[in-house]
Amino acid sequence: MMLLSLRDLSVTRRSRKVVQGISLDITPGEFIGLIGPNGAGKTSLLRAALGLLAHEGHSSLAMLPPGRRARMAAFLPQGRQIAWPVTVERLVALGRIPHGAAPGDAAAIDRAITALGLDEMRHRPATQLSGGEQARALIARAMAQETPLLVADEPIAGLDPAAQIAAMRVFAARAAAGGAVIASLHDLGLAARHCSRLILLDRGRIVAEGPPAEVLTPDHIGRVFGISAHFADTAQGPVFQPLDLLPARAP
Ligand SMILES: Nc1ncnc2c1ncn2[C@@H]1O[C@H](COP(=O)(O)OP(=O)(O)OP(=O)(O)O)[C@@H](O)[C@H]1O
């Protein structure tokens, strides 16, 4: 079964192709980290796949009517401002709207609130939480949708280390339970440890994809990010640490 299938997907912005002919299949059980430098096209790719951005080529999700699409995929966008002074619990419950008033609603909301460590603040206005706490509440809202696919744009930016690891574990657990997650990430260390597959994007194209150890090679990291890094498979799992800028190469 395929949860998302992209064929030759392209996005043009200001007459420049910022996503260039991407083909990609996501199957149940995968936690995919979408990595690449600023401006590589990660957000554009995710939004086009969801049908939120004009594109050429084929996306299985973008083709679905809105109701079915909402039950198939939850989206956590990059801009994470909470505008309404609703409680955390109410905010998370809003994620259940595509399901109508389904019997499992309360349980799904509780599961998401607990998974993101929000039990103690569930009755506080979401607008009065810290930035990182608000980000966690929005992850909980996306998780509460319990869709087969979760599409998340930089979901762990601004979270403290414990909350980052907890969120990555929540995503990995969703994949292990038969769902799939695709998340754009800038923390390559966490991506290396928790994702089952990495997709390295550069100037709108896939430069490498596969298990983290195959993608985070010195050659790829040097060419795409212009940095050196240390990668090791340790008894505690894979460790990736960026080290330094590479000396500027002659044009
Ligand atoms: N609203 C827009 N109008 C025109 N061009 C845009 C717009 N948004 C993004 N772009 C351009 O599209 C390219 C890809 O941007 P995109 O936001 O997809 O990159 P990204 O990989 O998500 O970057 P980041 O890591 O900084 O979030 C960039 O060159 C950017 O300048």
The ligand as an ORCA input file, in Angstrom:
! r2SCAN-3c Opt
* xyz 0 1
  N       6.007     32.765     -1.543
  C       7.065     32.611     -2.339
  N       7.164     33.305     -3.488
  C       8.226     33.166     -4.279
  N       9.264     32.357     -4.034
  C       9.222     31.654     -2.919
  C       8.125     31.724     -2.001
  N       8.361     30.896     -0.978
  C       9.557     30.341     -1.219
  N      10.085     30.767     -2.383
  C      11.377     30.361     -2.967
  O      11.322     28.987     -3.259
  C      12.554     28.343     -2.931
  C      12.274     27.163     -2.032
  O      11.736     27.630     -0.809
  P      11.209     26.632      0.294
  O      10.519     27.456      1.340
  O      10.459     25.540     -0.333
  O      12.596     26.061      0.881
  P      12.906     25.235      2.184
  O      13.800     24.119      1.776
  O      11.653     24.877      2.894
  O      13.749     26.279      3.044
  P      13.919     26.524      4.642
  O      14.841     25.437      5.129
  O      14.584     27.859      4.692
  O      12.568     26.504      5.259
  C      13.437     29.416     -2.307
  O      14.367     29.826     -3.262
  C      12.495     30.536     -1.957
  O      13.142     31.766     -2.095
*
